[in-house]
Amino acid sequence: MLLAIALAMTSLTTSFDVAGVHVILRQNNANNVVAANLYLLGGSQQVTEGNAGIEPVLLDVSDRGTQRYPKNSLRRAMSRLGSEIIVAPGADWTMVGIRSSAEVFDSTWSIFADRITHPILAKSEINLVKAQYLSGIRQRRDDPNALAGYLADSMAVIGHPYAVSVTGNEKSITALDSAALREYHRSQFVTSRMLLVVVGNIDRAHIERLVNRSIGQLPRGQYKWAPPPRLPELQTAVVIERRQLPTNYILGYYSGPLANGRDYQALKVATSVLTGRMFAEIRTRQSLTYDVQAPFVDRAATAGGLLVSTVSPDTTLKLMRAAIVDLQQGTLDPVGLKQLEEHFITEYFLDNETNAAQADFLARSQLYEGDYRQADHFMDEIKSVTPEDIQRVARKYMKGFRFAYVGDPAKLNPGTIALF
């Protein structure tokens, strides 16, 4: 059954160039939904501390009026069509995506393309969007979970391109004005930065026509995609944010492999094994938390981590450390690993049931591994992970944790942190 799904997913996938825009098209006639993801490449490598956040701000302002679609007209048209255009900034790119039915895709594309090519960028609308971004940045400190995430990520990416936040900081957002946004649009909205991935009931000639008449008219530019280096391997450290809370939040990251490396899939499986073991011991048997995980941060430069919220941080951290040591010193049962790999493959197909998710998976394969067809080898890569691979990557990567702790410092023993 899974093999049949895989063959159906890959048989109608093609790659081609339209007016300087790299396009990947997967024709999927199983439903009438079309997902079109436009990736503006670069992410954190595209900006500096001084203009961080400029790209998502610009794209959000474009939702408030373009040359062909003034603000109210644009809103009415989108409501009538029942489509959605989303903006999702990330460390490696900003994704602007269409979610539409095939019947109204052309009309939705017309609005989408005008947002990319001819945003008005009115001063009053810029100020409104900036206020929303600044509010979000400031409110981050009000949510202990979000604060731990921000602090831990900041600790892990010191000296790396990812250290520049793609959503900006208070100083960079405050400094943005219409002149800066217009110049950024003029110089950086170029076709060499664009990867368009379309999945749905639509053919190549249709896509070529739409692109040629719209985003294909933008300048070519000189951009060349290059993945960032690995996150730096740093010494274990912790940043503490004192808070009087019912529970304490702990999140720490370590440097993982590049997404195009041989250890990528092995570490992804290893973090899943670690999550399962910690959940069984810390959550189920000892009831020390309601949430414990070993997250895997899936970027061009990956990271692994530890996440828990608990009233007993010192005891919990020692149990987490014991689970890591067990993974580093022991060898998994091959039968158990085989079952986990089958679970991964099943989850992959469930996660990629939507056209939008398939588009994202194709984009990651193209950018991280250099070829969208690498997506076809996902099952083989997962199945090739051995118990020895799990032990090896646990030893190689699960060290040098950079922790954030939000809660009561009196409950955290620095010596326990040093174990990691």
Secondary structure by P-SEA (a helix, b strand, c coil): caaaaaaaacccbbbbbcccbbbbbbbbccccbbbbbbbbccccccccccccaaaaaaaaaaaaccccccaaaaaaaaaaacbbbbbbbcccbbbbbbbccccaaaaaaaaaaaaaccccccaaaaaaaaaaaaaaaaaccccaaaaaaaaaaaaaaccccccccccccaaaaaaccaaaaaaaaacccccccbbbbbbccccaaaaaaaaaaccccccccbbbbbbbccccccccbbbbbbbbccbbbbbbbbbbccccccaaaaaaaaaaaaaaaaaaccccccccccccccccccccbbbbbcccccccaaaaaaaaaaaaaaaacccccaaaaaaaaaaaaaaaaaaaccaaaaaaaaaaaaacccccccccaaaaaaaaccaaaaaaaaaccccccbbbbccccccccccccccc
